[in-house]
């Protein structure tokens, strides 16, 4: 009898847990901010860093169809209104964001979004549109290693890398990228230019949408927002440098987009931020800033200048759907806590 009663109690507990988790998924105080970079075929631009491809076009379409069927895609204006207490978000709210302003947003992602009827936020580093520069530094690093004149690379203080296979090139890319991110921005770019010039001769890898294309997207409903001006890590600029960069980016967007300019919101390059950079962003007049850790946010925001997102990393549709459920992360924490309570 005790065994039967125990099983019944366990069953009721499981039902209660499931109901709690389902209620979390439907809660109107949660917003899933999804972060993409590139949406493209891997072979389309082999000299660009494949690590920035968040989804293949076919997978992206499947993911957007999931959003359209099971979630409520909101605009940045909706999110701001909810943050200000002016409205309540719908259940299963999703904000779709895209970083860097690569050409493939206009060629691949936006046509799918527009067809399905989903709004989007595009964070653009304003120093790149229509500037015939060499391209983003991580793409240049990838291309240099891929097209190296030498089979090996020796970098003082970092290591020696075999560039004859993918594993060696990727190890070199990760090690050099980590070093770049540890330096002040100007020093980092100078050091990287010296390394790249010794590895390979590269054409321009500039693949950023121009202002004409951005104006067209803004007129069609895309919120084209600030991703800084120079795409420097905010934590690798002095406060006065960062303030200048943020002000320039905001002014450039307002001048270029006119009446289609969005509210002042911001995404930290590479999500890099700290207390000082968040203060500077707030003082520069940005009402919201994205760049926390990986999680689903609750409203009102604990810190509107440190909003968490869900970065996409070429997930299969099932895993994509799992990322959107607060219950998945909550259940994981419950299981960990339960395991800690069990005897070793």
C-alpha positions in Angstrom: 0.0 0.0 0.0 2.8 2.4 0.9 4.5 1.6 -2.4 1.3 2.4 -4.3 0.8 5.6 -2.4 4.4 6.6 -3.1 4.0 6.0 -6.8 0.8 8.1 -6.8 2.5 10.9 -5.0 5.4 10.8 -7.5 2.9 10.9 -10.4 1.1 13.9 -8.9 4.5 15.6 -8.4 5.5 15.0 -12.0 2.1 16.4 -13.2 2.6 19.4 -11.0 6.1 20.0 -12.3 5.0 19.7 -15.9 2.2 22.2 -15.3 4.6 24.6 -13.7 7.0 24.3 -16.6 4.3 24.7 -19.2 3.1 27.8 -17.4 6.6 29.2 -17.6 6.6 28.7 -21.3 3.3 30.6 -21.7 4.2 33.4 -19.2 3.8 36.9 -20.6 6.7 38.3 -18.5 9.3 36.4 -20.6 10.9 37.4 -23.9 13.1 35.2 -26.0 15.7 37.5 -27.8 17.2 35.4 -30.5 20.6 36.4 -31.9 21.8 35.5 -35.4 24.8 36.6 -37.4 25.0 35.2 -40.9 22.3 33.1 -42.7 24.0 31.5 -45.7 25.3 28.4 -47.3 28.8 27.5 -45.9 30.3 27.2 -49.4 28.9 30.5 -50.6 31.7 32.6 -49.0 34.5 30.2 -48.1 36.9 33.0 -47.1 34.5 34.3 -44.5 34.6 32.8 -41.0 32.1 29.9 -41.0 31.7 30.3 -37.2 29.5 33.3 -38.0 27.0 31.3 -40.0 24.2 31.0 -37.5 21.9 29.0 -39.8 21.7 27.6 -43.3 18.9 29.1 -45.3 16.8 26.0 -45.3 17.2 25.6 -41.5 16.5 29.3 -41.0 13.2 29.0 -42.9 12.2 26.0 -40.8 13.1 27.9 -37.6 11.0 30.9 -38.7 8.1 28.7 -39.5 8.3 27.4 -35.9 8.2 31.0 -34.7 5.2 31.8 -36.9 3.2 28.8 -35.7 4.1 28.6 -32.0 5.3 32.0 -30.9 4.6 35.7 -31.1 7.2 37.7 -32.9 7.4 41.3 -31.5 9.1 44.5 -32.7 11.6 46.5 -30.9 8.9 49.1 -30.3 6.8 46.4 -28.6 9.7 45.5 -26.3 10.4 49.2 -25.4 6.7 49.7 -24.6 6.7 46.7 -22.4 9.9 47.8 -20.7 8.4 51.2 -20.0 5.3 49.6 -18.6 3.1 50.8 -21.4 1.9 47.4 -22.6 2.1 43.7 -21.8 4.0 41.3 -24.1 2.0 38.4 -25.6 2.7 34.9 -24.4 5.7 33.3 -26.0 7.1 36.6 -27.1 10.2 36.4 -29.5 12.4 39.3 -30.7 14.5 38.3 -33.7 17.9 40.1 -33.9 20.8 40.0 -36.4 24.3 41.3 -35.8 26.9 42.9 -38.1 24.8 43.8 -41.2 26.3 41.2 -43.5 25.0 41.2 -47.2 23.3 37.8 -46.6 20.8 39.4 -44.3 19.3 41.2 -47.3 19.9 38.4 -49.7 18.9 35.4 -47.5 17.3 36.2 -44.2 15.0 39.1 -44.9 13.2 37.6 -47.9 12.3 34.6 -45.7 11.2 36.9 -42.8 9.2 39.1 -45.1 7.5 36.2 -46.8 6.5 34.7 -43.4 5.6 38.0 -41.9 8.1 38.4 -39.1 9.7 41.6 -37.9 13.5 41.8 -37.2 16.2 44.0 -35.6 19.5 44.5 -37.5 22.4 45.7 -35.5 24.9 47.4 -37.8 28.4 48.9 -37.1 28.0 52.2 -38.8 31.6 52.6 -39.8 31.3 49.8 -42.3 28.4 50.5 -44.8 29.8 52.0 -48.1 33.4 52.0 -46.8 35.7 50.0 -49.1 37.8 48.6 -46.3 39.3 45.2 -45.9 36.3 43.7 -44.0 35.8 42.4 -40.5 39.0 41.3 -38.7 37.8 37.8 -37.9 37.0 37.1 -41.5 40.4 38.4 -42.6 42.0 36.2 -40.0 40.1 33.1 -41.2 40.9 33.8 -44.9 44.6 34.4 -44.1 45.0 31.1 -42.4 43.0 29.3 -45.1 45.1 30.8 -47.9 48.5 30.8 -46.1 51.7 30.8 -48.1 53.4 28.6 -45.5 52.4 25.2 -44.0 53.2 26.4 -40.5 52.6 29.5 -38.4 54.8 30.6 -35.5 53.4 33.4 -33.3 55.7 34.6 -30.5 54.1 34.1 -27.1 51.1 32.2 -28.5 52.3 29.0 -30.3 53.1 27.1 -33.4 50.3 25.9 -35.7 50.1 23.4 -38.6 48.1 25.1 -41.3 47.9 22.1 -43.6 44.5 20.9 -42.2 41.3 22.3 -40.9 42.0 21.4 -37.2 45.3 23.2 -37.2 43.9 26.3 -38.9 41.0 26.4 -36.5 43.3 26.1 -33.5 45.3 29.0 -34.8 42.2 31.1 -35.4 40.9 30.5 -31.9 44.3 31.3 -30.3 44.9 34.4 -32.3 41.3 35.6 -31.9 41.6 35.2 -28.1 44.8 37.3 -28.1 43.2 40.0 -30.2 40.3 40.3 -27.8 42.7 40.7 -24.9 44.3 43.9 -26.3 43.1 47.5 -26.4 41.3 47.9 -29.8 43.9 50.0 -31.6 46.8 47.8 -30.5 44.7 44.7 -31.4 44.1 45.9 -35.0 47.7 46.9 -35.5 49.0 43.5 -34.2 46.5 41.6 -36.3 47.4 43.5 -39.5 51.0 42.6 -38.9 50.2 38.9 -38.5 47.9 38.8 -41.5 50.4 40.5 -43.8 52.9 37.8 -42.9 50.5 34.9 -43.6 48.7 35.7 -46.9 47.8 38.4 -49.4 44.1 39.0 -49.2 41.5 40.9 -51.3 38.9 42.9 -49.6 36.4 40.8 -47.6 34.0 43.7 -47.0 30.5 42.1 -47.1 28.4 44.7 -45.3 25.1 46.2 -46.6 25.4 49.7 -47.8 23.2 52.6 -46.7 20.9 52.5 -49.7 20.2 48.8 -48.9 19.8 49.6 -45.2 17.4 52.5 -46.0 15.3 50.1 -48.1 15.2 47.5 -45.3 14.3 50.2 -42.7 11.5 51.4 -45.0 10.2 47.8 -45.2 10.1 47.5 -41.5 13.5 46.3 -40.3 14.7 48.2 -37.2 18.3 49.1 -38.2 20.0 49.8 -34.9 23.5 50.5 -33.5 26.2 47.9 -33.2 28.7 50.7 -32.4 30.6 52.5 -35.1 34.0 50.7 -35.3 32.8 47.3 -34.0 35.4 47.5 -31.2 34.9 45.6 -28.1 33.4 48.0 -25.7 35.6 46.7 -22.9 38.7 47.4 -25.0 38.0 51.1 -25.4 38.7 53.8 -22.9 35.4 55.4 -21.6 35.9 58.6 -23.6 36.7 56.6 -26.8 33.6 54.5 -26.3 31.4 57.5 -25.7 32.6 59.1 -28.9 32.0 55.8 -30.8 28.5 55.4 -29.5 27.5 59.0 -30.2 28.8 58.8 -33.7 27.0 55.5 -34.4 23.7 56.9 -33.1 24.0 60.1 -35.0 24.9 58.2 -38.2 21.8 56.0 -38.0 19.6 59.1 -37.4 21.1 61.0 -40.3 21.1 58.1 -42.8 17.6 56.7 -42.0 15.7 59.8 -41.2 12.1 59.1 -40.3 12.8 55.3 -40.4 15.4 55.5 -37.7 14.5 53.2 -34.8 14.5 54.0 -31.1 18.1 54.2 -29.5 18.9 50.6 -28.7 22.3 48.9 -28.9 24.0 45.5 -29.2 27.5 45.2 -27.7 29.9 43.8 -30.3 30.7 40.2 -29.3 28.5 40.8 -26.2 31.5 42.3 -24.5 30.5 44.6 -21.7 31.2 45.5 -18.1 29.9 48.0 -15.5 31.9 50.8 -17.1 30.8 50.2 -20.6 27.2 49.8 -19.5 27.3 53.1 -17.8 28.7 54.8 -20.9 26.1 53.2 -23.1 23.3 54.5 -20.8 24.8 58.0 -20.7 25.0 58.0 -24.5 21.2 57.8 -24.5 20.6 54.2 -25.4 17.5 52.9 -23.7 18.2 49.2 -24.1 21.4 47.3 -24.8 21.8 43.6 -25.6 24.8 41.6 -24.5 24.2 39.5 -21.4 24.7 35.8 -21.2 22.6 33.0 -22.8 19.2 32.9 -21.3 15.6 34.0 -21.6 14.8 37.4 -20.1 12.0 38.3 -17.7 10.2 41.6 -17.8 10.8 44.2 -16.4 14.5 43.9 -17.2 16.8 43.6 -14.2 19.3 45.7 -16.1 18.0 47.2 -19.4 21.7 47.7 -20.5 22.6 44.0 -20.0 19.8 42.1 -21.8 20.4 38.4 -22.4 20.0 36.8 -25.8 19.9 33.3 -27.3 22.7 33.0 -29.8 22.0 30.5 -32.7 24.7 28.1 -33.7 23.4 26.2 -36.7 21.0 24.2 -34.6 18.7 21.5 -35.9 15.0 22.5 -35.7 14.4 20.3 -32.6 17.3 21.9 -30.7 16.2 25.3 -31.9 12.8 24.7 -30.4 14.3 23.5 -27.1 16.3 26.7 -26.8 13.1 28.7 -26.7 11.6 27.0 -23.7 12.3 28.5 -20.3 11.3 25.1 -18.9 14.4 23.5 -20.5 16.9 25.6 -18.6 14.8 25.5 -15.5 14.4 21.7 -15.6 18.2 21.4 -16.0 18.8 23.4 -12.9 16.2 21.3 -11.0 17.9 18.1 -12.0 21.3 19.4 -11.0 19.9 20.5 -7.6 18.3 17.1 -7.1 21.5 15.3 -8.0 23.4 17.4 -5.4 21.0 16.3 -2.7 21.5 12.6 -3.5 24.2 10.7 -1.5 27.5 10.1 -3.4 
